[in-house]
Amino acid sequence: MGIPLALVIALFAFLPGILCLTVFYAESGTAEVKITPPPLRSTTAVAFGGLFALLSHTVWAIVLTVNDQIVRRIEAPLFHVGPPDPYTILYAENAVSEQSLAMALLGAIIVCFIGMFIGHLMATMEFKAENRDEWLYGWLAPIVKRAAPENAFINGFALTTNQNESDLLGYEGTVTNLILDQDKNIIGATLEGVETFYLRMNKTGTRRVRGGSEISTLVLRKDDFQNIALEVFQYEEGSAST
């Protein structure tokens, strides 16, 4: 069964934007906080993917236009091969040659790399982007900002779903990885240097009871905990301060 031409054209048109978002989310975040990209069916992915796909095509179309103007002014072109124009197959009246098809595919690959490069630039450019941080991290943005210095780290207190009468099992450790979903909720966490504790509830209130066991590395999934509290510590002259 053949692939409809319309589907191929739609894929070529939108693929640079998808690659742009993929690279952007892959390279965004911090060493501790990773962000899950929105699903392709979401309004955010469609809007931004379409926008950056259009931008990628525009950049390459401008390059092709400039190249055409240069070639027109050269009586004897250096290369007797057509430019990598991926749009020739769209307006060709007759069947395209193998050479033209190869150059069109090469042009399509270049447009995809342009989309990836745009995503890389957006993720790595250095400028004050508080609005972007709020959009990426949501409620976690202030914590990410305070934990940005090299001498700062995030401590996590995870309250699990394990309960023994009025005691709830908890873990405390240094956060090395937080995974956020598209709604900026924590769906996964990795803690190091973990100490266990129990949150004991009675008529006088709640108090923390030392668990007595230590874990070097602990990976928590969404179903393993019901809440995680985060606190940023910063080392100053050999001591840590909040």
FENSUL-V90504 format. One record per helix or strand. SS is the DSSP state (H for helix, E for strand). FROM is the first residue (numbers start at 1). TO is the last residue. If there is no record, write none. Layout:
# FENSUL-V90504
{{SS:FROM:TO} {SS:FROM:TO}}
This chain:
# FENSUL-V90504
{{H:5:27} {E:33:35} {H:43:73} {H:88:91} {H:98:124} {H:130:146} {E:152:164} {E:167:180} {E:186:202} {E:205:221} {H:222:224} {E:225:236} {E:239:241}}
